[in-house]
Amino acid sequence: MAETFAQLRAAKIDGRTENVRFRQNELQNLHKALRDNADIICETIQKDAQGPRVEVDSEYYLGMLAVRDAYQSLDFDNELKEEYLIAKNKDNGKRRVGYGIILIRPTTHTRFFSIVAPVALAIAAGNCVLLELPQTLSNLDPVLKTTLSKALDQDTFVVSNDEVKDQRLLDECLIVDQTGSSTGNFKSELLSQPSAQTVAVVDRTADIQKAAKAVVAARFTYGGRSPYSPDIVLVNEFKKKDFFEACVRYTSQYVPAQAQSKRAPSQALDEIKNKFKSAESAGRVSIFGSQEYMIADVRERYCLDYSLGSS
């Protein structure tokens, strides 16, 4: 790892990734490699996710869209103009450069998108990339390791098969941690907590039908395992009745049996449901649903412990 990191450090010091043409070429190579291997990538995504094909295609499309958007964010003419400002005795007060080295720790959910999107953005911002992909049972990881390593410059992009633990190396990186496992003892990091509660807010100006459809889709898509599927929905009291009825209607469009809690095992779900049923018996909530899912209309906002989450 020390030798691998040394080549990233050398590329950073050399300023190789600052050249806009280099970044454009890297993103073009990345897009082409992912496009050429689309079939095997989608097959491995489906093997890992065990979900419907439409979700696989959506994830692949959004990943490719992220690469395209990153490429389109680069303005060659403007970059060239700013580069030669010094020749005209002008300051470039708006100049921005990349951090240097980005360490990416992707989450397991929507693995393809969680890898491709931050890699593309890091390249577009003018950074070297260290992608951390430890050995797992994932079918997708070996495919992406091979595809990305062949497509991108080996001096500015490296895949690590082990978790980076050397504190000196970590201090030189901007860490993009999607796993929530970070201890927070690093100088620079972007931390995502997939286990954190996700809250959706529906105010009185919202289109109730669209809001209900979006909330239900977010909760049921990917089997309810998405870190961004709402655990709690806060609704304006004057819109609550209409929103609840719309949620009940849209819920019937999904297969309840596929809805699984993203964090709680079945025993914990049973405990949650029992608490909701007790609250319903006391007249504090009204519940609609089945064994696989439920929608709870909370009548007394403090009647349920916050740790219940949702099911």
N, C-alpha and C positions, 0 to 999 in steps of 0.2 A: 504493500500500500504506500510506503514511503516513496518508492521510485515512481509509482503512478501519480502520486500527488505532486511530486517534483516537476513532472512535465506540465501539469496544470498550472503550477505556480510560475513556471518559465513562460508559458503562453500568456499568462496574466501580466507579468512584468513586461513582456515584449509588446503588449498592446495589440495582439493579433486580432482579438474579437471586436476591437473598436471600429475597424474598417466596415463601412456599410455594405460594400460589395461582398465581403466575406460572410456577413450575416445573412444577406439575401441568398447567396449560394448554399449556405448550410440549410436554410429553411426550404429551399427548392429541393435539395437532396433528401431532406426529411420527408417532405410531402410525396415525392416520387417513390421513395422506398416503401412508405406506408400504402401507397396506391397500388404498387406492384405486388404487394403481399396481402392485399385486402382479403382474399379468400381464406388463407390460413389464419390470419388474425381474427377474423369473424368466427371461424370454426372454434378456435381456442377460447375466445371470449364466451361462446355459448357453452362449451364444455365446463368452464369454470363457474359460470353464473347459473346454469341450468334454468334459464328463463326463456321466454318467447323470443322468436327471431326479431320481432319489431324492436324490442329493447336493445338487442345486440346491434342492429343496424343504426339505431338512434345514437348509441354510444360511439360507434365508429364515425358516424357523420359529424357529431359534435367535436370529436377529436381532430378530424381533418379540418373542420371549420376553424378551430383554434389555431392551427398551423397557418391557414390562409390569412386569418385576421392578423396574426403576428407579422406575417410577411407584408401585408398591406399597410401596417403601421410604420414601415420604413419608407422615408422619403429621400431618395438618392439625391435629387437636385438640391433640396434644402440642406442636406448633410454636407454636400460639396461646397455650397455657398458658405456655410458656417465654418468649414475647415479653412477657407481662404480669407476669412475676416482679418486675421492677423497680418496678412500681406497688404491689407489696406489700412493698417494702423487702427483697427477697430477691435474693441473688446467683445467677447462672446459671453456675456453675463448669464445667458440661458443654457450654457453648455451642460449636458448631463452625460455621465459615463456609468457603465455598469459597476456593480459592487466588486466584481472580480471572479469569485468562485462561488457557485450556488450548489449546495448539497440538498438533494431532493429525496425525501422519504415518503413514497406514495402510500396511500391507504389501499386496502384490499377491495373496497367497494368501487365499482366502475373503474377497474384497474387500468384499462387502456387509456381512458380519458385522464385519470389522475396522474399518469406518467407523461403522456404526450403534451398536454396543455402546459404544465409548468416548464417542461423542457423547451418547448417552442418559445414561450415568453422569455425565458432566461437567455436564450440565444438572441432573440430580437433586441433585448436590452444590452447586449454586448458583454455577456458573461461566459466563462468556462463552466461546464456542468459536470458534477459528480453525482451520478444516479446510484442510489443504494438499493440493490435488489438481492437480499440474502436468499439462500437456497430454501425454496418452499415447494409445495405440491402443485403450485399454479402451472397450468399448461401454457399460459400466455407469456410468462416471464422469460423463458428461454427463447421464444420467438422474437420478442422485443429486444432482448439482449443482442441477438445476432443481427437483427434488422437495423437497429440504431447504431450499433458499433461499426457496421459496414458503411452506413450512409454518411456518418458525421466524422469530422476531422478527429483523428485519434489523439492529437495533442491538446484539444480543447473539450473533448467529451470522453468520459470514462465511466464504465459501469463497475461498481464494487460488489463482489459476491458476499462480502461480510459487512457487518455493522461497523461504521467508523467510530472508534472510541478514543482515539488519541486526542487529548484535549488541545494540544498545540495546533493540530490540523483543524479541529472544529472551530477554534478561535479565528481562523483565517476565512471561514466560510460564512455565508448567509444561509442559514438552515431553514428549509421549507419542510416542516414536519407535519404531515397529514395524519399521522398515526396516534397522536395524543400521548406519546410515550416520553416526550422530552422532559427533562428535569428542570429546564429553565435556567441552567447554569452557563449559558452561552452569551457571548457579546451581542450577537445579532441573530434573530430567528423570527420566522413567521409560523405560528403554531395554530393548528386546527385541533379541536377537541371533538372527535366523532361521537363520544359518549355524552356530550352536553345536551341539555334539553333544547329542542327547537320550537320556537313559538311563532305562530302565524297571527296576524292582527287584521281584523275586518272592521273598518270603521263605517260610519253611517253614509259616507259618500260612495262606498264601493258598489260595483255591479254585483248583486248577490248571486246571480246565476253563475257568472264567470268565477267569482271567488269560491263558491262551493265546488264547482267543477275542478278548479285548480287545486284546492286543498285535498279533495278526495283522491284525485289522480296522484298527487305527491305522496299521499299516505299509502296507497295500494300498489303503485308502480314499484318494480324491483322487489316484490314480495314484502313491501313495507320495511325493507332493511336499509334504505338510504339514510345517511346521517342528516339529510335535509328534509326528511318526511316529518311533518309537524306532530309534535307530541301534545301540544296544548294550543287551542285556538281561542283567542280573545276577540269577542264580538260585541259591537255596540248593542246595548240592551234593547234599543228600538228596532234593531234588525235581527235579533237573535232568533225569533220564531220563524221568519222567512228563511234564514240561513239554515237552520236545523232541518226544515222540511226539504230544502234543496239538497242538503247533504244526504238525507235518507234516499231521495230519488236517484241521485247520481251513484250512490254506493251500490245499488242493484246492478249497475253496468259492469261491475268487477266481480271476479271469482273470489268469494270470501276465503275459500280453502287455501288460496295462495298467499293470503296476508299473514305474515309472521312478524312477531316482534323483532326489532333489530337489536335489542339489547337483553331482553328478559327471556329466560328459559320458561318452559311450560308451567313448572311449579310456581314460579313468580307470577306468571300470567293468571293462574288460578287464584292466587292470593289477591291480586288486583281486582279481578272480577268479583270475588266475594265481598271485598270492601265496597265496591260500587253497588252491589246488590243490597248490602246492609244500608248504605246511604239512601238507596231508592225506597227501601221499606220505611225509612224514617221521613220520607217525603222531601229529601234534600236534593235529589237528582231524578231525572227521568231518563230511562235507557231504552234504546232501540238497537236490535242486533240479533246475533245468534251465538253459537258456541265459538265461532272463529273470530268474530269481531263485535264491537259494540260502539255506539255513538251515545255519549252521555251529555245531557243538557243539565248543566250545573245551576241549581236555583239559589244555593247559598254558597258564595264564592269561597268561604273559609271552611266548608264542611269536609273537604278532602285534603289529606296530607299532600304537600307538593311533590313528595317523592313517589307518588303513585304513577306519575307520567301518564301514558295512555296505552290503549290496546286496540 
